[in-house]
Amino acid sequence: MRTILSLFILLFLLDCSSPKQPDTTGEIDKEIASGNFTRAAGLIDSLIAGGQVSEDLQHALLFTRDSLHRVKLDFNRTKDEIVDWIEKNWMFTPSDSLLDTWERSKTLEFRIIDGEKRYFRNAAPNIFRVDISARNLTQTPSPKTDTPLDSLLMDAFENKTGSATKGKYLLPKKTMKARYTLTVNADAVPDAELLKVWLPFPRGDVRRQTDVKLLATSQPDYTLSDDKTAHASLYMEQKNLRGKPTVFWADFEFTSQGEWFDLFEIEVKPYDKNDPLFLKYTAEQKPHIQFSKEIRNLTDSVTENAQTPVEILQAVYRYIASNFPWASALEYSTIANIPEYVIENRKGDCGQVTLLMMTMLRYKGIPARWQSGWMTHPGEVNLHDWAEVYFEGVGWIPVDISFGRGDSVSIPPGRGFFMSGIDSYRLYINSDFSGDFFPEKRFPRSETVDFQRGEVESDRWNLYFDQWKYKMDLIYR
């Protein structure tokens, strides 16, 4: 499978004016595919220094060079570090043959970078998240996944109320006050250079999120996106001071209300297949939603006995929840096609399995769209992704395929609650993936799919995640 690094080069080959450029970019692509990152970076620098590339190709080459850095950050563990982690946390020493077995099954992810085998930064704990036979080697509990405390859901489900829509139930509201802080490292850019940041901010166009209020900001001047774009943001600027970190923060408040649709009670009508909504949300959305032969064959097999939209959702949801365990993920910007990655590696985090589910549902003619932001459960505050599925006559219903995995829950729907429901501990930020920003971002994003941590750039280039930190502090009202 071609990597995202080479795709950006190929995308702009037609912009090249010099007949030598295609050969050079092809050589860069070859070096990247061979893991020769230093050689590839040198070729990129030489090509740009020549001054004969178009502006579009130059940006593509710069992003490709930046992506080499991103992959190196993700794959930064040595074999000794992997073994050491297992010995300290699982109390046994894996043999070379066992490591080889995990590598061949792609349970233990690695890359060859400049001639050295480098493992994914969270490769060791991932082994015991996804491999049952590995867990059987020790009595130590499995490493943490993204599933929150089920007791919160059980309490909420017991106090749900009905609504005007048949089969739709509302969970108790939760109001939260947040301070979001983004801190750029000292001397990440030269002294007095202007830093531009986009902080995540609650959307105002989600029915499950209300009473959104901006309370205070670190900078007197700011710009709110006001839901103009798929990514709701708060934009601010500040000059860097030599030797000091640059801090941006915002205080805001919002109320979240979960809901659950009883799939046996709702009344689903036939789709209007000429409706713009149907056409938009059943379409491919490259690069991550594509109806490849593998996707078509898998989906047709999984939904072979499903007749109605509800049955198709049930079949896809149960298949993914049963076959693709949660695992800490590579940065999305380094993956060419996320659903294909999930199928090939047989694991995925919340956003990865959500994109797989959306692709399968759209292929079967079920409208599905992205939603994401943060899970805000007390003690379990973190980035999180989920989706919405549209049923004619009912509307959009929430589907959290990632929370559908795990041990059983002591409520009537069980873990299937998340097949058509969502809890009240959510912060909604995104209504789609890979969208635009307001104001527009000039340089390539650190996160090319999602937007939860923020984005930072200067007048020169984007600042990647290793150059700044983020923090969410919540107070529950």
N, C-alpha and C positions, 0 to 999 in steps of 0.2 A: 504494500500500500504506500503510495507516494506521501511524503511528509508535507506539512504546511509550509516548510521552509522553501522547498523547490517550487511549490505552487505559486508563490508570490513572484518568483523570477519569471516563470513561464507566462504569467498573466500579462506581463508587460513587454514581451519580446517584440510584438508588432510595432512598438513605439521606437525601436532602435533604428537609428539612421545609418550607422556604420555597418558594413557587411561583416566586420570582424566580431561584432558584439554577440550575435547568436552563438558563435563558437565559444566565446568566453563565458557567457552565462551557462551554456551547456556544460562547460568544464566545472563551473562552480557547483552546479546541480550534482554532477557526478561525484565531486569531492565530499559534498554534504552526505549523499547517500552512502558513501564509503566510511563516514565517520571522521573524515579528515577536516575537522573544524578550523584548525589554525591555518591550514592551507587554503580553505575556502574563504576565510576572513581576509587573508592576504590578497587573494584574487579580487575580492570585492573592493578592497581599498585601492588596488591598482586601477581597476576599471573606472572607479569614481574619480580618481586623481587625474585620469586621462582627459577629463572634461568634455567628453564627446557623447555622453549618455543623456537621454531626455530627462526632464524633471520627474516624470512619473516613474521611469525605470530607476532613477537614482533613489527615490523614496522606497521603491520595492526592494532595492539592494540593501539600503540602510536597515529596513525592517528585517530582512533576511539575516543580516549580520547581528542585529539585536536578538533575533530569535535563537541564534547559536548560543548566545549568553543565557537566554531563558532555559534552554535545554540543559546546559551545563549546571545551572542552579538546581534544576529538578533532579538531575542524575549526578549527585555529588557524594555518594557513599561508596566506599571500597568494600571488598570482600571481607576484610578483617573487621570492619565496622558492623557489617551485617551479622557476622558470626558473634561478635561481642554483644550486640543487642539481644540476640536470641539466648545467649548464655546467661545474661543478667536478668532477663525478663521471663524466660521459659525454662531455665535451669537444666538445659542440656546442650550439647555441642553437636550441630548438624554435620554429617559427613559430607565429603565432596560429592559423592554420588547422589545424596539427597538434595544438595543444592542444585546439581545438574538436573535432577528430575523437576524441581520447582521452576528452573529456568526454561526447560523445554515446554512445560505446560503454561508458561507465561504468568504463573503465579508470582514468580520473582522477576520483576521487570529490570532490565538492564539495557545499556547502550555501549557500543564500542566508540569511544571518543578519543581521537588522536592516539589510537593504538592501545588504550587502556580500557578495561571493563569497568564501567561505572554503573552503580545501582540507583534506582529511584530512591529519593530521600526517605520515603515512608514504605519502602519495599518490605522491610522486615515485619512490621506489624500487619501489613496487608496479607502476608502469608497465612496468618492465623485467623484473619477475618474471612477469607474466601475458601480455604482448603480444610475440609472436615478431617481428613487423615492427619494433617498437621496438628490440629487441635487435639486429636486423640493421643498425641505424643506427650502431652502434659496435662496437669490438673489445673493450671493457671487459667483464670477466666479470659475469654477473648478480649482483644483490645476494643476500645470504645467505638461505636458507630454513631450515626446521626439521629437515631431514634430517641425522642425525649421521654420524660417520665410519663408512663401510661396512666398513673393515678390522676394526673390533671385532666386527661381525656375522660376517664371514667366518671369523675365528679361532675364535669361539664355535661356529659351525655345524660346523666340522671336529672339534670335541671334544664333540659332543652324545652323549647316551646314551639307550638305550631305557627304557621304563617298563612297568608292568603293563597299561596301556591300549594296545591295538593301534593303531599309527599315531601314538602320542604320544611325543615325544622331549624330553629335558631338556637345557638348556644349562648350562654351568658357573655356579655361584653367585658372587655378588659381595656382599661385606659392606662397608657404608659407615657412617662416623660423620659426623653433620651438626651444625652449629650454625645454627639459624635465628634471624635477628635482625629485629625490627620496631621502627623508630624513628619516633616521632611528632614532627613538627616543633615547634620551640620556639614557645610561645604559640599553638598551634593551638586551645587552649581556655583559659578564664580560669584564673588561679592557683588551685591547690589543688582544681581540679575533677577528679573521678574518671574515669580512662580505663579502658575495658574492651576487652580484645583477645581474639581467637580466632586462635591460630597453627595452621598446618597441622601434622598429626602422622600418622605412619605407621599405617595400619590394621592390625589384628591378625586380621582375618577373611578375608584373601586368601591362597590357598594358595601363591601365588608370592612372598609376602613373609612372612618368619619372623624369629624372634629379635629382636623389637622391644623396645627398652629405652630408657626415659627416664633420662638420666644426670644432668642438672642443669638448673635453671631460674633465671631472674633473680629471681623472686619465690618466697618460701617457701611461699606458699599458691597452689594452682592446682587446676583441675578438668580431668580427662581425660574425653573423651566416651565412651571405651571402646566404640567402634563402635555406640553406641546410635542414631546418626543416619547419614544418608548421607554427611555430611561429618565426618571424624575430626579433632578439634581439641583444642588445649590452651588452656584459658581462664585468663587472669590479669587482675588489676586493679592500678592504680598511680595515685597522685595526680600531677597535673602541677605542676611548679615553674616559676615565672615566669622567662622568659629561657633556659630549658634544655630540650633535647630529652628526651623520655621514652622510655627504651629497655627493650624486652622481648626476652628471648632464651631459647632452650631447646636443650640438647644431647641428641641421641638417636642410637641406632644401629639398624640393620636389615640384613637379608640379603635380596637379591632373586635370583630364579632364573627365567630365561626358559624358554620352551617353544615347541615347534612341532608342529603336527598335520599329518601328511601326508594331504591330502584324498583321495588315491587309495587309502590303506590303511584309514582309519577306516570303521567300519560304522554307518551312520546308520539308525535305525528310524523308523517313522511316528510322528508326534506324537500324544500324548494331548490332544486339544483341549479336554477338560474339566478338565485339570490347572490349578490356580491359577497355577502358574508360567507356563504357556503363555498363559493369559488375561491376566495382568498385563503380560507383556513383548511381547505383540502388540497392545496397546491404544494408543490415542492418549494423549498426555501434554501437554496444552496448557500454554503457548501454542506450543511449538516442535515438537511431534510431532503433526501433524494430517494426515489423509488428504484433502487438498484435491483438487479435480478435476485441477489441474496435476500434483500428486504422483502421483495414480493413473494419469493418461495417460502420464507420463514412465516410471514404473516398469513399466507393462504393456508399453510399447514396448521398454524395455531388456531385459526378461526374457522376451520373446516366445518364444524358443526354449529357455528353461530349464524343466526338468521337475522336478528334485529340489531339495531344500534347498541342497545343495552347489552345484549349477549356478546357482541363484538368487543365492547369495552371490558366486560368481565373476563373474556378469554385472554385478551392481550395483557391486562393487568395481572391476572393470576400467573400467566406464563413468565412475565418479567420478574415479578416478586419472588417466584420460586427458583428461578434459574440464574439470576445475576445478583449476587450478594454485594453489599456496600463495601467500598474500598476507597481509601484516600486517593485522590486523582491527580494526574498530571495537570499542569496549567492548560486550560482549554485552547489558548492561542497556539499551542504546539501540536495540536491534533487536527489532521486534515478533515476527517469526517468522524464525528463523535459516535453516532449509532453503530457504524462499522467497527469502530474501536471496541465498543462494548461487546458486540457479538464475538469478535476475534479473541478478546482477552477474558471473556466470561465474567466480567465484574464491572461495576460502575458506581460513581457517587450519585447524589440526588439529581444534578443537572444532566448527567450523562444518560441515566435510565429514563429521565423525562423526555429527552430528545428522541430516544429510541421509541418510546411509547407514542409520542406525537407522530413520528414518521409512519409507524405501523397503522395508526388510526386514520391518518390522512389518506394513506394509500387505499384503505377500505371505505373511503368516503364519509368519515366521521370528522367533522370540524374540530380541530384542537389548536390551542394557542398557549404560549409560554406565559408564566407568571413567576416572579421571584423577588427576593428581598432577604429578609432575615427571619429565622425562627427565634422567638423572644421568650421562650419558656424559662422560668426562674432556674438559674443554675445551668441552663443549656442554651445560651445565647450564641448564635452562630449564623453564618451564611446558609441560605437554603433556597432550593428551586422546586417548583411544582408546575402544574398545568391546569387548564380549564378545558372542558369538553362541552360542545354544544349539542343539545337535544331540542329538536323542533317542538314548540309548544311548551317547553320547560325553561329554556334559556341556557346560560352558561353554568356548569356545575364544576366545583373544584375537584381535582384529582391529584393526590400526593402519592405517587407510586413508590417513592423512597421510604416513606413512613409505612407503606404497606408491607414492608419486610420486617422480619423479627418474630419474637415470641408472641403468643396469643394474647389478646386483650379481653378482660372480663366484662364486655358489653355485648349486647345482641349481635351487632354487625361484626364484632371482633376486629381483626386487623383490616377487614374489608371496609371499615368506616371510611378509610382514606380513598377508597375507590370512588366515592361520591360525596366526600365531606372534608372539612378542614377545621382545625381548632382555632381558638381565639387568640393564640399567642403568635401573631404574625405581624411583620412590617412589610407592606407592599411597596415596591419601588419600580419594578419593571413590568411592562405589559407586552413585551416582545424581546427577542434577543438580537444582538448585532445591529442595533438601531443607531440613530444619530443623537448628538448632544445639542443642547442649547445653553449657552452659545456653542457654536460648532467647534469641535476639537480639530486642531490643525494636523497633529502628528498621530501615528498609529497608536492604538490603545494598548494598555498593559493587559487588559482582559477584553479580548475581541468578541466574546459571546455575551457574557453577563455583565452586570454592573451592581456591585454591592459594597466593595471596599473603597471605591473612589478612583479618580484618575488625576494624574499630575503631569504637567509639561512646562517647559520654559520656552523662550523664543528660539531655542536651538533644537530641542528634541524632547521626546517623551521620557519621563522618569519612571523606571520600572519598579516593581514591588520591593526590590532589595534596597531601594533608596529612600523609602519612607515606611511609616508604621501607621496603623489605624486602631481605633478602640471605640467600642460602644458601651456606654454606661446607661443602665435603665433603672428607673424608679417606678414601681407599680402602685397605681392609685387605688 
